[in-house]
Amino acid sequence: MWPFSSYSEHEPSDVHGKTYDYIIVGANRGLVLGGTAGCVVASRLSEDPNVTVLVLDKGHVRDNVISRMPLLSQNMFLGDTLQVQGGRWSEPIPGANHRRNRLWAVEGIGGASRMNAMLWTRGFPGDYAAWDKELGLKEWSYEELEPYFRKMENVADSDSKIRGHAGPMEMRKVPIPFKWTDYMRQAVQELGVPAAKDINDPTAPAMGYFDLDVAIDKRGNRVSALTAYLNKSIVSQRRDRLTICTGAVASRLEINKQTSTIAGVHFQPSDSHQDETFLVKARREVILCSGAACTPQLLLLSGIGPAKSSERLGIPLVKDLPAVGATLFDHYSMPIMLEVPKKETFHLLESIWGLWYILLWIITGKGFLGLGAMSNTVYLRSDAIDEETMQVKDHDDGGRTSLDASLPRNVPDIEIMLMPNSAVEREVKGRTLMSLYPTLVQPYGSGRVELASTDALAQPRITYPLFNDEHDVARARLAVRCCMRIAEKWRESDYPYPVKMVFAPGQDPAALEEWERGCAGGLCSGASGAGTPATSSDKASKNWKTVTDDEIDDYMRRVSHTSLHFSGTCPMSANNEKTGVVDQQLRVYGFNNLRIADTSVFPRIPSCHTMAPVMAVAERCADFVKAEWGEGQR
């Protein structure tokens, strides 16, 4: 009996041929947030003692000491220890010297909530006002979503009635204890950016220097979808009605064309050396929670999607839905990094002190390993930035406020994350760095997801949307210049330690060239000589004012990468199956009992870290299903 029993995981052969009321397809060789929503849906549906729920997931539980350690569990390069897959790449990106971007995947129960930065950001009310007023999605306004955010939250260090205090997601503000944080706050405020305590307060300004909530419990452990919604206790108590099948990859849906229903799910073991196939049947509904890459992949493999996709690979077309995989959105970043003393960064953990802090966390749950990678961030609207001074204006030229976060026109399109560590995807040897991490959070450009083959174990073909729209290039350029201005303000302050800008446009190119030479296999470098490093004609490093647009563009093409918020590949629409894949009840057009509950349904990507909104989607999906079938009734 729990807590002495092990987590109950079933093998694919254990469930073959069985029938369940609800089948939830979780992380299916998925990217980032695949699997996070599945835990929420499974937990909520299995609250009803009169139903049976099956979760199919490629990954496993593997809840170990490293996966619970907040800071260390964010290290994507730990690989199998955290069930992180980093060997997948985008198609060559024309806007980035034709290099490929690494596409990280988390293959474990709980998805990316097992290795993300644990940041809880609801999104600005104006994000959802745009879904409502501009896209006609009346059921997805902030007013509709706000009760779900409160339902999930357990905010430990605030008694605000606006926030939730009894939900499964425990969170708190965990400040990073380095001296530079106060000086950075001052530098940002000197540019006209207001400071705000709670980014999740709907009355907070649309632009600001924000303190962030981090999903860490009082014992210093990471809080994930696994620990909050499908922990060992819950699974043990519901073992008569909740089945977790791991090591399983869904290969296609079993479809009854006459009734337009999903009869079941075909799947296979995740071990590619086994060629067995299995089938489970659905009595009521199938809910896809495989993430923005693999949910459209499963639909396409099942003949649901653009007709030309089915024709190309000889898959019988079941339902022509042109929007499946047609739009891929993401937030992407252009790291700016400065060298500071080791004691002012997480690089101090690379010394003998690292062992001490591991021991400290194991004994007390405190210390650096009990922190998130960041505790503060800056949100800005590009059209509120004076390009001559980088000052931020609180009103536009017409006298309208730029700070009312309820208005879609004020939704910020730039986030600048502040992190005490390197922010490029490969090691920078011999440097102790902190990062200003400018990120586009309202991109114009989009990519797409397509089938590469009919093999469910193969990665789909992913066209990544990096700099494929000139609006995005211009705004990214402004964001980089603004970061360099903030860095200059900071360096001019009374900060007591030396600061050197190392990774930024217009600087000494040697550091960047050395870093680029460390790219394994050439996947992340320019193809056919593209992107040859450009050197500054000036001997002195350039500042935010003297650096040229061409130098900024060259730098961005070489270092920019994903911020792991893939979304929009099966978008929600208001009764239009030509432009959308699901309706406002998250039902796939053309089917009576198939829903999607993951980031793929976002009609537009919100200006926030996507864990909170995708979990709200999952909570709402569970309520839709319960209402459809009558909770507590068979």
MITOR-29035 format. One record per residue (C-alpha): residue in three letters; x, y, z. Coordinates in pm, whole numbers, padded with zeros to 5 digits. Example, Ala and Ser with C-alpha at 12.3 -4.5 7.8 and 13.67 -1.06 7.14 Angstrom:
ALA  01230  -00450  00780
SER  01367  -00106  00714
This chain:
MET  00000  00000  00000
TRP  00118  00353  -00078
PRO  00350  00517  00029
PHE  00550  00193  00042
SER  00419  00057  -00287
SER  00566  00151  -00625
TYR  00388  00369  -00881
SER  00145  00154  -01077
GLU  00256  00152  -01442
HIS  00116  -00097  -01694
GLU  00280  -00233  -02007
PRO  00111  -00212  -02350
SER  00027  -00583  -02347
ASP  -00162  -00539  -02016
VAL  -00431  -00320  -02173
HIS  -00454  -00469  -02522
GLY  -00811  -00546  -02627
LYS  -00969  -00376  -02326
THR  -01238  -00107  -02331
TYR  -01231  00213  -02127
ASP  -01475  00499  -02095
TYR  -01203  00755  -02167
ILE  -00868  00713  -02340
ILE  -00615  00993  -02297
VAL  -00321  00995  -02534
GLY  -00042  01174  -02348
ALA  00316  01243  -02452
ASN  00343  01054  -02783
ARG  00707  01118  -02873
GLY  00595  01475  -02816
LEU  00771  01809  -02788
VAL  00768  02006  -02465
LEU  00415  02040  -02325
GLY  00282  01709  -02456
GLY  00180  01512  -02147
THR  00130  01804  -01906
ALA  -00236  01845  -01998
GLY  -00293  01469  -02004
CYS  -00223  01442  -01631
VAL  -00483  01711  -01560
VAL  -00754  01555  -01777
ALA  -00691  01205  -01641
SER  -00698  01322  -01281
ARG  -01020  01519  -01317
LEU  -01209  01254  -01514
SER  -01107  00976  -01275
GLU  -01257  01169  -00982
ASP  -01583  01001  -01089
PRO  -01583  00650  -00934
ASN  -01821  00525  -01201
VAL  -01591  00563  -01503
THR  -01273  00399  -01630
VAL  -00981  00607  -01759
LEU  -00675  00493  -01953
VAL  -00365  00706  -02007
LEU  -00133  00604  -02293
ASP  00211  00764  -02269
LYS  00542  00703  -02442
GLY  00738  00798  -02132
HIS  00750  00662  -01780
VAL  00725  00802  -01428
ARG  01088  00782  -01310
ASP  01030  01026  -01028
ASN  01385  01048  -00891
VAL  01578  01289  -00671
ILE  01711  01482  -00973
SER  01365  01523  -01128
ARG  01243  01670  -00798
MET  01536  01911  -00755
PRO  01410  02242  -00902
LEU  01729  02383  -01053
LEU  01900  02062  -01160
SER  01582  01924  -01317
GLN  01596  02212  -01568
ASN  01920  02079  -01717
MET  01805  01948  -02054
PHE  02143  01789  -02118
LEU  02089  01529  -01845
GLY  01903  01331  -02111
ASP  01765  00994  -02007
THR  01788  01080  -01637
LEU  01504  01327  -01695
GLN  01358  01151  -02003
VAL  01462  01446  -02218
GLN  01529  01387  -02587
GLY  01749  01643  -02760
GLY  01838  01459  -03079
ARG  01560  01603  -03291
TRP  01600  01894  -03525
SER  01390  02127  -03734
GLU  01414  02153  -04109
PRO  01683  02401  -04227
ILE  01573  02756  -04142
PRO  01623  03012  -04424
GLY  01604  03307  -04182
ALA  01883  03160  -03967
ASN  02160  03077  -04215
HIS  01983  02750  -04302
ARG  02090  02595  -03973
ARG  01860  02355  -03789
ASN  01723  02428  -03443
ARG  01728  02159  -03178
LEU  01373  02059  -03076
TRP  01367  01931  -02720
ALA  01121  01664  -02614
VAL  01018  01538  -02270
GLU  00898  01180  -02274
GLY  00769  01127  -01924
ILE  00441  01137  -01734
GLY  00389  01509  -01675
GLY  00553  01630  -01994
ALA  00750  01954  -01989
SER  00628  02040  -01639
ARG  00898  01787  -01537
MET  01184  02004  -01673
ASN  01061  02356  -01752
ALA  01144  02668  -01548
MET  00831  02609  -01332
LEU  00706  02961  -01410
TRP  00336  03019  -01349
THR  00209  03297  -01573
ARG  -00161  03309  -01657
GLY  -00122  03541  -01952
PHE  -00247  03897  -01983
PRO  -00626  03950  -01995
GLY  -00576  04114  -02335
ASP  -00440  03783  -02471
TYR  -00777  03619  -02417
ALA  -00974  03931  -02505
ALA  -00820  03893  -02851
TRP  -00938  03530  -02866
ASP  -01286  03652  -02771
LYS  -01330  03978  -02962
GLU  -01107  03927  -03266
LEU  -01154  03554  -03324
GLY  -01511  03510  -03200
LEU  -01417  03259  -02927
LYS  -01665  03389  -02669
GLU  -01616  03092  -02438
TRP  -01244  03165  -02402
SER  -01234  03519  -02267
TYR  -01029  03593  -01956
GLU  -01350  03604  -01754
GLU  -01423  03244  -01856
LEU  -01069  03125  -01783
GLU  -01002  03311  -01459
PRO  -01196  03070  -01233
TYR  -00987  02783  -01369
PHE  -00661  02961  -01293
ARG  -00778  03017  -00935
LYS  -00898  02656  -00909
MET  -00551  02525  -00993
GLU  -00347  02765  -00782
ASN  -00217  02723  -00429
VAL  -00029  03050  -00381
ALA  00170  03015  -00060
ASP  00301  03366  00002
SER  00000  03583  -00076
ASP  -00348  03623  00069
SER  -00481  03802  -00239
LYS  -00842  03709  -00315
ILE  -00762  03740  -00684
ARG  -00539  03433  -00657
GLY  -00621  03072  -00569
HIS  -00508  02915  -00242
ALA  -00649  02561  -00240
GLY  -00552  02412  -00577
PRO  -00306  02132  -00659
MET  -00036  02361  -00804
GLU  00160  02495  -00509
MET  00368  02802  -00594
ARG  00559  03087  -00434
LYS  00800  03365  -00519
VAL  01159  03243  -00476
PRO  01399  03537  -00525
ILE  01744  03469  -00671
PRO  01999  03588  -00410
PHE  02252  03772  -00625
LYS  02343  04139  -00587
TRP  02288  04219  -00955
THR  01912  04170  -00929
ASP  01852  04499  -00743
TYR  02074  04696  -00980
MET  01904  04539  -01279
ARG  01563  04638  -01144
GLN  01687  04994  -01105
ALA  01828  05001  -01460
VAL  01499  04883  -01608
GLN  01296  05133  -01409
GLU  01521  05419  -01525
LEU  01403  05341  -01878
GLY  01043  05405  -01772
VAL  00934  05048  -01699
PRO  00711  05019  -01389
ALA  00783  04755  -01124
ALA  00497  04519  -01038
LYS  00477  04245  -00775
ASP  00227  04001  -00927
ILE  00217  03932  -01299
ASN  -00093  03713  -01246
ASP  -00300  03997  -01103
PRO  -00536  04094  -01389
THR  -00504  04460  -01284
ALA  -00125  04454  -01323
PRO  00021  04674  -01600
ALA  00075  04535  -01948
MET  00443  04631  -01929
GLY  00665  04599  -01627
TYR  00944  04445  -01427
PHE  00764  04151  -01267
ASP  00828  03915  -00978
LEU  00734  03563  -01084
ASP  00554  03272  -00919
VAL  00751  02947  -00935
ALA  00593  02602  -00889
ILE  00806  02488  -00594
ASP  00653  02342  -00278
LYS  00738  02428  00083
ARG  00987  02140  00100
GLY  01182  02278  -00197
ASN  01057  02023  -00453
ARG  00949  02087  -00812
VAL  00571  02085  -00853
SER  00476  01926  -01185
ALA  00159  01794  -01345
LEU  00274  01451  -01226
THR  00316  01547  -00860
ALA  00007  01769  -00850
TYR  -00244  01564  -01051
LEU  -00122  01206  -01098
ASN  00102  01137  -00802
LYS  00145  00792  -00653
SER  -00123  00851  -00390
ILE  -00392  00947  -00642
VAL  -00309  00659  -00878
SER  -00309  00411  -00590
GLN  -00643  00530  -00452
ARG  -00805  00510  -00798
ARG  -00639  00192  -00924
ASP  -00981  00034  -00983
ARG  -01069  00297  -01244
LEU  -00745  00473  -01351
THR  -00485  00288  -01559
ILE  -00148  00437  -01657
CYS  00008  00257  -01955
THR  00365  00370  -02025
GLY  00607  00288  -02304
ALA  00320  00316  -02554
VAL  00309  00522  -02875
ALA  -00027  00580  -03043
SER  00001  00498  -03414
ARG  -00350  00579  -03543
LEU  -00709  00619  -03436
GLU  -00969  00348  -03499
ILE  -01250  00538  -03672
ASN  -01611  00437  -03734
LYS  -01693  00636  -04046
GLN  -02064  00559  -04033
THR  -02111  00711  -03689
SER  -01824  00965  -03707
THR  -01686  00832  -03381
ILE  -01347  00718  -03260
ALA  -01381  00355  -03164
GLY  -01035  00317  -03016
VAL  -00662  00378  -03042
HIS  -00400  00162  -03211
PHE  -00061  00178  -03042
GLN  00275  00009  -03026
PRO  00560  -00025  -02775
SER  00796  00272  -02771
ASP  01087  00031  -02815
SER  01138  00050  -03189
HIS  01285  -00301  -03189
GLN  00942  -00445  -03120
ASP  00692  -00460  -03405
GLU  00385  -00557  -03202
THR  00068  -00352  -03239
PHE  -00216  -00322  -02991
LEU  -00566  -00176  -02976
VAL  -00771  -00032  -02692
LYS  -01136  00063  -02734
ALA  -01319  00374  -02618
ARG  -01668  00356  -02477
ARG  -01712  00733  -02458
GLU  -01431  00966  -02570
VAL  -01068  00991  -02678
ILE  -00875  01301  -02570
LEU  -00545  01386  -02739
CYS  -00282  01554  -02520
SER  00033  01475  -02718
GLY  00153  01831  -02772
ALA  00181  02066  -03065
ALA  00399  01833  -03273
CYS  00257  01489  -03210
THR  -00115  01562  -03179
PRO  -00126  01674  -03545
GLN  00102  01383  -03634
LEU  -00147  01133  -03490
LEU  -00437  01300  -03670
LEU  -00249  01292  -04000
LEU  -00157  00927  -03953
SER  -00529  00860  -03903
GLY  -00635  01035  -04224
ILE  -00754  01353  -04051
GLY  -00598  01664  -04201
PRO  -00520  01823  -04539
ALA  -00619  01599  -04829
LYS  -00280  01647  -04995
SER  -00105  01500  -04691
SER  -00302  01177  -04715
GLU  -00251  01156  -05089
ARG  00127  01205  -05061
LEU  00175  00911  -04824
GLY  -00113  00689  -04938
ILE  -00312  00725  -04616
PRO  -00689  00694  -04675
LEU  -00850  01034  -04618
VAL  -01117  01025  -04346
LYS  -01175  01396  -04284
ASP  -01034  01690  -04477
LEU  -00923  01943  -04214
PRO  -00678  02184  -04383
ALA  -00566  02345  -04054
VAL  -00410  02029  -03904
GLY  -00040  02110  -03870
ALA  -00070  02417  -04093
THR  00039  02672  -03832
LEU  00312  02626  -03572
PHE  00377  02914  -03333
ASP  00652  02949  -03076
HIS  00830  03205  -02862
TYR  01196  03233  -02962
SER  01490  03412  -02807
MET  01812  03597  -02895
PRO  02043  03561  -02591
ILE  02254  03856  -02474
MET  02514  03750  -02215
LEU  02746  03936  -01984
GLU  03041  03808  -01785
VAL  03022  03868  -01410
PRO  03196  03707  -01110
LYS  03123  03337  -01064
LYS  02970  03401  -00723
GLU  02702  03612  -00895
THR  02588  03327  -01121
PHE  02479  02963  -01104
HIS  02821  02879  -01250
LEU  02944  02857  -00891
LEU  02772  02515  -00884
GLU  03033  02393  -01132
SER  03291  02405  -00853
ILE  03325  02196  -00537
TRP  03039  02408  -00399
GLY  02804  02213  -00623
LEU  02837  01905  -00402
TRP  02771  02114  -00092
TYR  02452  02257  -00240
ILE  02330  01911  -00344
LEU  02374  01794  00015
LEU  02209  02111  00149
TRP  01903  02057  -00072
ILE  01874  01688  00021
ILE  01881  01773  00393
THR  01684  02099  00401
GLY  01526  02153  00057
LYS  01699  02492  00046
GLY  01994  02652  -00128
PHE  02061  02723  -00494
LEU  01932  02385  -00612
GLY  01593  02471  -00462
LEU  01560  02771  -00694
GLY  01421  02820  -01042
ALA  01639  02951  -01322
MET  01483  03296  -01289
SER  01266  03496  -01053
ASN  01209  03816  -01250
THR  01124  03914  -01604
VAL  01046  04225  -01808
TYR  00751  04256  -02048
LEU  00743  04532  -02310
ARG  00538  04639  -02609
SER  00764  04718  -02905
ASP  00560  05015  -03027
ALA  00592  05173  -02679
ILE  00974  05182  -02704
ASP  01132  05506  -02829
GLU  01388  05379  -03078
GLU  01612  05685  -03031
THR  01642  05654  -02653
MET  01503  05309  -02566
GLN  01278  05483  -02312
VAL  00942  05312  -02261
LYS  00632  05531  -02302
ASP  00320  05473  -02093
HIS  00094  05644  -02352
ASP  00093  05632  -02730
ASP  00102  05935  -02959
GLY  -00277  05957  -02942
GLY  -00275  05980  -02564
ARG  -00405  05628  -02507
THR  -00258  05429  -02221
SER  -00011  05153  -02303
LEU  -00046  04988  -01962
ASP  -00407  04863  -01957
ALA  -00350  04486  -01983
SER  -00715  04411  -02062
LEU  -00685  04557  -02413
PRO  -00555  04339  -02697
ARG  -00363  04634  -02844
ASN  -00152  04654  -02526
VAL  -00053  04287  -02505
PRO  00329  04284  -02480
ASP  00521  04132  -02769
ILE  00866  04124  -02604
GLU  00977  03947  -02288
ILE  01326  03994  -02144
MET  01408  03713  -01903
LEU  01684  03772  -01647
MET  01890  03462  -01572
PRO  02213  03406  -01372
ASN  02354  03158  -01620
SER  02443  03106  -01985
ALA  02139  03104  -02214
VAL  02277  02955  -02535
GLU  02209  02590  -02600
ARG  02569  02470  -02587
GLU  02842  02509  -02330
VAL  03045  02831  -02329
LYS  03375  02716  -02185
GLY  03570  02929  -01943
ARG  03299  03194  -01895
THR  03078  03281  -01599
LEU  02777  03446  -01758
MET  02441  03599  -01677
SER  02180  03652  -01946
LEU  01941  03909  -02071
TYR  01714  03687  -02276
PRO  01497  03889  -02518
THR  01213  03680  -02654
LEU  00943  03742  -02915
VAL  00614  03645  -02750
GLN  00368  03761  -03019
PRO  00529  03642  -03344
TYR  00370  03713  -03680
GLY  00537  03425  -03860
SER  00434  03062  -03829
GLY  00576  02724  -03925
ARG  00408  02390  -03984
VAL  00409  02022  -03890
GLU  00390  01754  -04160
LEU  00438  01381  -04177
ALA  00784  01263  -04274
SER  00663  00902  -04304
THR  00384  00670  -04193
ASP  00599  00548  -03903
ALA  00450  00667  -03574
LEU  00793  00644  -03411
ALA  00948  00883  -03663
GLN  00971  01253  -03590
PRO  00733  01460  -03803
ARG  00881  01718  -04040
ILE  00886  02048  -03852
THR  00930  02380  -04030
TYR  01032  02618  -03753
PRO  00903  02980  -03775
LEU  01228  03163  -03696
PHE  01256  03501  -03872
ASN  01029  03409  -04162
ASP  00841  03739  -04129
GLU  00999  04084  -04160
HIS  00781  04222  -03878
ASP  00941  03969  -03644
VAL  01293  04054  -03760
ALA  01236  04425  -03692
ARG  01088  04364  -03347
ALA  01361  04116  -03252
ARG  01621  04370  -03360
LEU  01458  04632  -03137
ALA  01445  04387  -02846
VAL  01818  04315  -02876
ARG  01904  04684  -02893
CYS  01685  04750  -02589
CYS  01866  04477  -02395
MET  02200  04631  -02479
ARG  02064  04963  -02347
ILE  01952  04798  -02022
ALA  02295  04636  -01988
GLU  02462  04974  -02035
LYS  02239  05128  -01767
TRP  02329  04843  -01533
ARG  02702  04876  -01597
GLU  02679  05249  -01521
SER  02518  05181  -01183
ASP  02694  05128  -00850
TYR  02706  04751  -00897
PRO  03026  04660  -00710
TYR  03170  04405  -00955
PRO  03311  04429  -01309
VAL  03075  04347  -01596
LYS  03180  04265  -01951
MET  02945  04220  -02244
VAL  03058  03902  -02420
PHE  02774  03764  -02634
ALA  02601  04049  -02817
PRO  02617  04206  -03163
GLY  02909  04437  -03232
GLN  03134  04282  -02970
ASP  03465  04100  -03009
PRO  03367  03814  -03242
ALA  03619  03564  -03100
ALA  03389  03431  -02827
LEU  03102  03370  -03068
GLU  03328  03210  -03328
GLU  03478  02975  -03068
TRP  03129  02879  -02950
GLU  03016  02809  -03307
ARG  03311  02577  -03367
GLY  03177  02357  -03088
CYS  02862  02270  -03280
ALA  02845  01892  -03317
GLY  02784  01755  -03664
GLY  02722  02096  -03821
LEU  02348  02075  -03753
CYS  02337  02408  -03572
SER  02573  02599  -03799
GLY  02509  02763  -04131
ALA  02487  02536  -04434
SER  02719  02569  -04734
GLY  02913  02856  -04583
ALA  02604  03060  -04502
GLY  02633  03278  -04198
THR  03009  03336  -04212
PRO  03089  03532  -03897
ALA  03089  03904  -03951
THR  03351  04102  -03762
SER  03320  04460  -03650
SER  03531  04710  -03839
ASP  03583  04903  -03515
LYS  03842  04783  -03265
ALA  03626  04883  -02969
SER  03307  04698  -02889
LYS  02994  04876  -02998
ASN  02707  04987  -02778
TRP  02331  04987  -02829
LYS  02349  05313  -03023
THR  02645  05245  -03253
VAL  02578  04881  -03341
THR  02427  04849  -03690
ASP  02109  04668  -03790
ASP  02317  04435  -04007
GLU  02536  04340  -03712
ILE  02229  04270  -03499
ASP  02068  04062  -03774
ASP  02385  03861  -03825
TYR  02409  03789  -03452
MET  02044  03687  -03425
ARG  02068  03448  -03720
ARG  02355  03270  -03546
VAL  02233  03235  -03186
SER  01851  03250  -03179
HIS  01661  02942  -03064
THR  01331  02815  -02932
SER  01188  02906  -02592
LEU  00996  02577  -02587
HIS  00639  02706  -02621
PHE  00524  02523  -02936
SER  00154  02575  -03004
GLY  -00120  02642  -03258
THR  -00097  02333  -03481
CYS  -00462  02229  -03426
PRO  -00618  02569  -03357
MET  -00957  02639  -03209
SER  -01201  02826  -03430
ALA  -01555  02954  -03405
ASN  -01744  02697  -03614
ASN  -01507  02711  -03909
GLU  -01340  02383  -03999
LYS  -01149  02546  -04284
THR  -00943  02758  -04043
GLY  -00965  02548  -03726
VAL  -00943  02191  -03604
VAL  -01150  02205  -03284
ASP  -01459  02397  -03175
GLN  -01497  02588  -02850
GLN  -01575  02264  -02665
LEU  -01239  02129  -02794
ARG  -01416  01870  -03017
VAL  -01241  01787  -03343
TYR  -01461  01892  -03633
GLY  -01642  01599  -03790
PHE  -01625  01366  -03488
ASN  -01858  01314  -03196
ASN  -01616  01190  -02934
LEU  -01267  01319  -03015
ARG  -01120  01618  -02832
ILE  -00781  01786  -02806
ALA  -00649  01943  -02485
ASP  -00294  02072  -02530
THR  -00112  02377  -02665
SER  -00196  02281  -03022
VAL  -00548  02426  -02976
PHE  -00426  02780  -02897
PRO  -00566  03000  -03177
ARG  -00290  03250  -03098
ILE  00004  03203  -02870
PRO  -00039  03399  -02545
SER  00235  03632  -02417
CYS  00330  03410  -02127
HIS  00498  03087  -02028
THR  00245  02831  -02142
MET  00219  02588  -01848
ALA  -00069  02773  -01677
PRO  -00284  02830  -01989
VAL  -00245  02472  -02119
MET  -00343  02334  -01779
ALA  -00647  02565  -01784
VAL  -00738  02420  -02124
ALA  -00712  02071  -01973
GLU  -00927  02164  -01673
ARG  -01194  02305  -01904
CYS  -01176  01999  -02128
ALA  -01248  01773  -01831
ASP  -01548  01988  -01740
PHE  -01677  01976  -02099
VAL  -01652  01597  -02098
LYS  -01826  01566  -01761
ALA  -02107  01791  -01875
GLU  -02146  01592  -02197
TRP  -02183  01258  -02021
GLY  -02335  01361  -01691
GLU  -02085  01335  -01409
GLY  -02143  01038  -01182
GLN  -02381  00861  -01424
ARG  -02311  00563  -01647
